Amino acid sequence: EVESDILRRVRALLRELDGHHPSCHSDRGMLRWTLHKKIDQNPSTSCVLVRILVKELERAERGDLWHYIIPLLHTLMYTLIQAPCIPDELCARVYDFCKRLLTLPKPFCTIGLDYASRLQVERTAPGTLYQRMVISEQSLPSAPFPYQEKIFIFADPELLPEAICNVLVTDTEAAQVSQSPQGCMSCVVTHALQAALGDTCDTHGLRARLQALPPGEVEHWFQQVVAAVEGAGSEGGWDRGQHTARLERIYHGLLGSSPAGNAPQEGLQGTPLPNPSISFHLWTEDEQLWKELVLFLRPLSQSCEPDCLGQDLDALEMQDMVADCGCCGQSRFSVLSTDSGIERDLPAQDEPCPADPERSRLHRKGGIKKKLSPLESVALLQAGSNVPGGKPPGKLPRRAGMSPEPSLQRLHTARVVLLGDDRILGRLAQAFHSLRKREARRVFLTARLNLQLYHIPVLPDQADPEELCEVAGYLGRADPWYESNINTLCHMIPKLANMPSSPSRALVTDLFLTDVIAYYARMGTQPVCFQVHSVKVLFQDPAQDPAEDVFLTELLTQVQDSPSHRELSTTKKKSALDGPGIDLTVTYRKVVLSDRQKELALSLRSSGLLMKAIPAEEAEDLGCLSVTITEIIRINNLAGRSFSAVAHRFKTRNIKIRSPEQRPFTVRLDKDSRRTYRDVIGLEVSPCLEPSYCLQKTRTMKFSPHETEDVGLVKYLPKSLLLPINTFAGVMQ
């Protein structure tokens, strides 16, 4: 009965992937969540679910139903991580299946390799995946596994109603209140012991014992378990039998004289997975994202006052300004050194006493300062431009005796979730470009921080998702599991926010929203990379400097109303003769199938222009702009003069627009009225370049001014600035 119910739920998930949505519209997007919640309520059925999912994976493989593979695999791994105990023969079947995915194209081989590596560790030391997830998400102290993760949720208060922001603040805070470091450590200890000992583990007695211990002793046993599990998974560690024996000794030491095997026959009890560390932020400042990431890397002490925070960030900004001056070639203050570097020129000092060995070692050695080798230099540059989806860095030849590349270990992972529509993603593109410019001048974050970006579409009532959620629509077409689990939240979150306050509402929102965000952040590891485009805006006033900006989704130009009466009367006369709109000259490089670029130019009278960066089909190139220009054509006939509008459509990567009459028009970026430029007479649009590439290219040009192609270290850097947004599968092929 239990097995047939679980099988029915799994088949319902697969039907939803085929486009057959549940008869009850409110169930759409909740099938995966209800399935995992059912297993949480009865953990002993987790083996049943894993066995069913393995059979469905093998059936999908035989039937070439490839769009089932990744959703089923994510569901299986999420169940396996939380399961109290899984037989090794079942893990071996999953491991063999993941190895077979390595012969397939991306993303199947990428996900298969990741999960096969994890399963190999899990089979040697059961409970490793659960333990590592909790340690990193809760930032628990652990020398063998010193990784930390945090989820940052950003929402724009000017784009979302206050009710939605309030319910998200309430839910994220409520998810953290019921958790403590000692409670999370107890979960790790309990799950690791149960995963190793299975039915012989007295889970109820173990929990009671851990609750009775003071925090210091809980941490002691936690460190013992972590060392045992991580030691078994490391190279040259124990096999599974030795791992079980060591954890059994820890189990006896923790419970005292109670021997293994006397556990009450109450079935397997699961250990719930704690909610990850989540913070919610209303995005009110341009530099807010950068500041939060810096504070995650360099947390201030509890005793630090708010003024210290400002001083700390101001110091970092001052260092950026100094580095910026150095990049621009401006003069900086220097300090005169009186040290010749020769040991005999040092001032005479007393002989160091033998009791001070530290001082006795402070002798200057003969030698010179070693310059960074090209291999080390390019490693640092690539660390500063580490964006997935860029062109793969080339391999420099290794000479005999050279040291390997310096490893820049990233112990922190920031998972930034953007809630809203395409307008907040436009702000993200701006912030991401600003962050990359900072990192090009002085590498700080990217060498230490793994930045992962996520997007959950949320729209206020009566808004059109096709108009304001083009990015989410593209991600849903590219990844069916994203469409099923994330795009369904677009209208669900506003409905939950508008529900009247009641215990049932608190239960639904607390469980559902927090769980879905955590599931997306944990399992969504495959990025879809969107090209960021740069735009240079030229103004009617010659004294006004051109503005430079970036956009992600679209650029819209419209004819601007003339402010002065003189210009207004001239415009009316012109419109009566030539029709509405303004004269424009357009120069662009047309993209053709052969990937050759043709320079084209045209002059026309237009009422507006629209550039779309998000393609309507996932098979189209994400690096191209789809341009639509509305041309006004005058028609003379017997009835008099009339005008018609004709749309010109073409694809390009680079385009320049000028108003020969100096007639102004407006430019709006990423559908955001706050990002509107007025009194514009020209603009230039091109793919935005990676700032580290630009910086290194400038340095190279100083020494090779006549070189047109990329030479030296430049050719090993990604050229275009790509914005990676994570989904469950990336782009399915």
Phi, psi and omega in degrees: 000315179295316182296319180292325178293318179294319179298320178297321179292320179295317179296326176296322176300316182292323177296325178294325176294332178279359180096000178269095186283157181302149179298324175273112187297332182289342179279349184294129182087355182250000184295316179295319182295315180294327178295312180292326178294324178295321178291323178299323181287334179224079187299337181294345180270003181296324177296323178297315180295317180298319180296319179294317181295323177296316178298319180292324176296315180294324177293320178294324178295317180292326183266009181056035177267072190290335180287351174275336195299304187292316175301317179295322181292318177297317180297319180294312183294323179295324176290318184294324180298321185268348184296139180295324180198128180238130178301146183294327180295330177286318176298324180295323178294319178294319180298316179296322178295317180297324179294327179291338179288344184293341179273356183265164178288172174296149002271001185298314181292325180294311180291322179298318179294318180298311183288327177295320178295318179294318182293327178298318177291318182296323180292325178287317182228089181302138181097358183295316184296317177298314183298314182294323180296315181292317181300312183289318183290329181261000182053047179283145180293121181203111179292320180292335181222082190271034184268150180227142178226154176205144178258125176250120176258123180245133176222143180269114183295340179277348182254336181247144177299155182298326181297321179292316179299319182295317182291328178289321176298314182298315184291319180292324177291320180295329181292336183265339188294319187280002184248146175224158178302320180294322178296320178292323176296320178297322178298317180297314180298312183298313183294318181297317180293320180290322179296327181276321186265340177069226185294340183282354182274127176276087185296318181297313179294326180295316179296317180297320180295317180294324179292331182278345183279149173291160184304323181297320180287326176299317179294325178299311180292327177299314179295325177297314181293317181299316180298321180292315183291313180292327177294323179292327182276349182277168181293133181077017180277197183277165169275183186295322180296316178295323178297316180297319180297319181292318179291331177293324176294319177297321179298315179295320179294330181281317183270350180085231188276354182290113185281154174293144181106346177262021180291142177297142182280074181245011180081170181291132176251131182276158174251115184298146177278118182300151176296141179291165177289117184233134173234140182252134185228129169275120188279098183246342181241148181296322184266014187294320180298313180299318181297318181294322178293321178296317180292331176293322178284321184236072182297140178279153180293157182297334182274358184287134179280163178302329179297326180296324178301313180297320180294320181296314180290324177298323179296319178295319179294324178295320177297322176298318181296319179296317179295323179296319178298321180294324179291328183276357178083011180281157182286148176231159178290142178232161180246130181286126180262135178259006181272119181282345183087002181256134188295324182290344179276356179293145178298145182297136180228158176292154178294135179293139180288152182296336181287354182245074184295331182297319181285330182292340180273353185276072176243139180287132179266147176287136180155181180236161178286128183276128176285152176297136176288161177304325180295316179290324180296315182290330177296319179292321179294319179293328175295327179282348180232035186280088179237123181296148177097347177286175180293139184296136180294142178287164180259123177278146180293137179265129178268156180298134178088357180280146177285151178294172182299141178294129182274121178259093187282129179256111182266348182246139175234121177254120178256104185262118181254122179261118178259127180146207182245201183297338182291322178287332175290330173297318176295323178297319178299318176299312182295323180293319177296318178297319179295319179295325177294319176300315184291331177293324180284320183205108183292120177226301185286310190293336177283342185239344191235133173264109184262121178241131184248139182225157180221126173243115181288130176225127181237142171292166181301150176070006179271151183266115182294329180292333181275319188255354183233053180291321180295313179297323177297318178295316179298323179292324177289326181283330185226103182299329180289327174294318179299318185287322188259331188250314181296337177290345179283351187306314180254350182286320181297315175300324178294317178296325180292329183269359177292141177297146183294124180199164177301323180294321178296317180298322180295314183295310185292318183297316181286310191287304186297313181296319181294318182292318178297318179295318180297316180297315181292326183282319188257345180275092186243359185256115185277146165252122189260122180256135178289127173271135181252141177259149180225134175250122186253126178255134187256162181292325179282115182297338180282346182272127181292148176298147178259144177239133184212176177229156174216160185247318190251312183202159173229130183236130174245142178220153179294135182265138176294134180286129185284322187273153181294326181293314179293326181295317179293321177296321180295319180296319178295317180295318180293326179294327181273310187258352181099174179292166179098189179223158177281135180226149168246130185238127175238129183208163174256112183282134178267125179244172186298326181285001181068012172276152183248129180249128177280121180232153178218145177210153176238133183202168173258125189228149175262352179168170183213143181227126175248124179249128180261344181261117183290155179286335179238144183290343179284344182282163183285128179285348183269359183260154173256130173266112187255132175237117178249127178268112180264137177263119182248130179273136180238122177258127177216183183296329181283352181125200183262134177223169184226144177229156181252130179236132181266127174256129181236136176202166179248140181205168173243335180229134181210142175235139181229134178226150172253102184298333180273002183063024176283130185281153171219169181256152177232124178243133184251136173053038173061014185256113181297338178288343181249055181249130176256135179246165179058044181264137176240358179190154176207155178229128182237136179204163175300135181287133181270149176296124183304324179294326175295315180299317182296313181291327178296319178297317179296321180293321182295336178297325183264336179229072186294337183263002181278125182266325180272162178290128179229163177069217183290342185298323185288352178262005181252146173297137186272317185266148175272115181247139178259109182273125176242124187283141169229187181279333186230355189070219176261116181290135177247000000 
